[in-house]
C-alpha cells in the first residue's frame, strides 16, 4: 500500500516502482512484481534510450532478474516456492527465538533462561529428588524406593 501511495504521489519516480516490485515479490505476486520492475526501468531510461539499453546495475534490474526466474515456472510452482520461502522465514524466526531462550548457544548448561538448572547444586544431601528412587536421572540413581515395613 505504501508503494502504491508513493506512486500515486510521484508516478514518474522509479524508486516507487522498485519498492512496489519488492513488496509484490515478498507477497508471492511475481508477475506483478516483474511488471513493476519493467515500468521502473522504463522510467530510469534516459530520453531516447530503451529500457534494455540503460545500465543494468540498478536494483530494479536485480529484482527483474529474480522475478523472471520465478515467472518462468508454472503458477503452481510459483505458489509452492512462495510457501517454502514463508516456511523458511518462520523457521528462522523460531530458531532465533530458541537461541534467545537458550542463552544464545548450545554449550553445556545452556538450557532455557526460564528454567536453567545448570547452576543448581544438589551435593551435600540437598537433593530434593533423592527420595525418587527407581527413576534414573532424578536423583534416585536407579535405587529401589525406601519404604518402611508399615508402608509395604
Residue pairs with C-beta under 8 A, 6 or more apart in sequence:
2 19
2 23
3 16
3 17
3 19
3 20
3 22
3 23
4 20
6 13
6 15
6 16
6 19
6 20
7 13
7 16
7 17
7 20
10 16
12 43
13 43
14 40
14 41
14 43
14 44
14 58
14 60
15 40
16 40
17 36
17 37
17 39
17 40
17 43
17 60
18 36
18 37
18 40
18 59
18 60
18 63
20 33
20 36
20 40
21 33
21 34
21 36
21 37
21 40
21 60
21 63
21 64
21 67
22 33
22 63
24 30
24 32
24 33
24 36
25 33
25 63
25 66
25 67
25 70
28 78
28 79
28 81
28 82
28 85
28 86
30 67
30 70
30 71
30 78
31 67
31 71
33 63
33 67
34 64
34 67
34 68
34 71
37 60
37 61
37 63
37 64
37 67
38 51
38 64
40 60
41 51
41 54
41 58
41 60
41 61
41 64
42 51
44 51
44 54
44 58
44 60
45 51
45 53
45 54
46 54
55 61
70 78
70 81
71 78
73 81
99 105
101 112
101 113
101 114
102 110
102 111
102 112
102 113
103 110
103 111
103 113
103 116
104 110
108 118
109 116
109 118
109 119
110 116
110 118
111 117
111 118
122 128
122 129
122 139
127 139
128 139
129 138
129 139
129 140
130 139
130 140
131 139
131 140
131 145
131 146
132 138
132 139
132 140
132 145
133 140
133 141
133 142
133 143
133 144
133 145
133 146
134 140
134 142
134 143
134 144
134 145
136 142
